[in-house]
Amino acid sequence: MGRVVHLFDRIRGAWDRSRTAQRSEAGKDGRTGGGSRSHNLFEAAAAYVSACVDDDQDRIDEAAGRVSPEALSFGVNELACRAVIALARERDEPPRDVARALLGLPVT
């Protein structure tokens, strides 16, 4: 479970940095920075998760800045669901067992 908590802590931290950067940019040119949020949330989630796996903070920050934190959270959740389903099918196991195994929890 520590890996999942760590991932969401990183999302929260990236969100905080993104908001701070947006406020700084808005103060410079008077814009709100909303135009940079038109990226595909699934592309942002895939980039974010792969950057987390590689522990690449610059890519994490860049991916987190593409979409709103809510959209990023939704995208990461959707990616997790699809990954668990794919692994469950590959292993011919129930998704619940695969998810628990990935988190290091006992399979019940």
C-alpha positions as CSV (number, residue, x, y, z in Angstrom):
1,M,0.0,0.0,0.0
2,G,3.0,2.3,0.5
3,R,3.6,2.6,-3.2
4,V,0.0,3.8,-3.9
5,V,0.1,6.3,-1.0
6,H,3.5,7.5,-2.2
7,L,2.0,8.0,-5.8
8,F,-0.9,10.0,-4.5
9,D,1.4,12.1,-2.3
10,R,3.5,12.9,-5.4
11,I,0.3,13.9,-7.3
12,R,-0.6,16.2,-4.4
13,G,2.9,17.7,-4.3
14,A,3.0,18.2,-8.1
15,W,-0.4,19.8,-7.9
16,D,0.8,22.2,-5.2
17,R,3.9,23.1,-7.4
18,S,1.7,23.5,-10.5
19,R,-0.7,25.9,-8.7
20,T,2.2,28.0,-7.4
21,A,3.7,28.2,-10.9
22,Q,0.4,29.2,-12.4
23,R,-0.1,31.9,-9.8
24,S,3.4,33.2,-10.6
25,E,2.7,33.2,-14.4
26,A,-0.7,34.9,-13.9
27,G,0.9,37.6,-12.0
28,K,3.4,38.3,-14.8
29,D,1.1,38.5,-17.8
30,G,-2.4,38.8,-16.3
31,R,-3.6,35.5,-17.8
32,T,-5.0,32.7,-15.7
33,G,-3.0,30.0,-17.5
34,G,-6.1,28.0,-18.4
35,G,-5.1,27.5,-22.0
36,S,-2.4,25.0,-21.1
37,R,-5.0,22.6,-19.7
38,S,-6.3,21.4,-23.0
39,H,-4.2,18.2,-23.0
40,N,-5.6,14.8,-23.1
41,L,-6.0,13.6,-19.4
42,F,-5.1,10.0,-20.3
43,E,-1.9,11.1,-22.0
44,A,-1.1,13.2,-18.9
45,A,-1.8,10.3,-16.6
46,A,0.3,7.9,-18.7
47,A,3.2,10.4,-18.7
48,Y,2.8,11.0,-15.0
49,V,2.8,7.4,-14.0
50,S,5.7,6.5,-16.2
51,A,7.7,9.5,-14.8
52,C,6.9,8.3,-11.3
53,V,8.2,4.8,-12.1
54,D,11.4,6.4,-13.5
55,D,11.5,8.8,-10.5
56,D,12.0,11.7,-12.9
57,Q,10.8,14.8,-11.0
58,D,10.9,17.1,-14.1
59,R,8.7,14.9,-16.1
60,I,6.4,14.4,-13.1
61,D,6.0,18.1,-12.8
62,E,5.4,18.6,-16.5
63,A,2.8,15.9,-16.7
64,A,1.0,17.1,-13.6
65,G,0.8,20.6,-15.1
66,R,-1.0,19.4,-18.3
67,V,-4.4,18.9,-16.7
68,S,-6.2,19.7,-13.5
69,P,-5.4,17.6,-10.4
70,E,-8.9,16.1,-10.5
71,A,-8.4,15.1,-14.1
72,L,-5.0,13.7,-13.4
73,S,-6.4,11.7,-10.4
74,F,-9.2,10.4,-12.6
75,G,-6.7,9.4,-15.3
76,V,-4.3,7.7,-12.9
77,N,-7.3,5.8,-11.4
78,E,-8.5,4.7,-14.9
79,L,-4.9,3.6,-15.8
80,A,-4.7,1.6,-12.6
81,C,-8.1,-0.1,-13.3
82,R,-7.1,-1.0,-16.8
83,A,-3.7,-2.3,-15.7
84,V,-5.3,-4.5,-13.1
85,I,-7.9,-5.8,-15.5
86,A,-5.2,-6.6,-18.1
87,L,-3.0,-8.4,-15.5
88,A,-6.0,-10.3,-14.2
89,R,-6.8,-11.5,-17.7
90,E,-3.2,-12.4,-18.4
91,R,-2.9,-14.3,-15.1
92,D,-6.4,-15.8,-15.2
93,E,-7.0,-14.5,-11.7
94,P,-9.7,-12.3,-10.2
95,P,-8.9,-8.5,-10.4
96,R,-9.3,-8.2,-6.6
97,D,-6.6,-10.8,-6.1
98,V,-4.3,-9.1,-8.6
99,A,-4.8,-5.7,-7.0
100,R,-4.1,-7.0,-3.5
101,A,-1.0,-8.8,-4.7
102,L,0.3,-5.6,-6.4
103,L,-0.1,-3.7,-3.2
104,G,1.6,-6.4,-1.2
105,L,-1.6,-7.4,0.6
106,P,-2.5,-11.0,1.4
107,V,-4.9,-12.5,-1.1
108,T,-8.0,-13.6,0.7
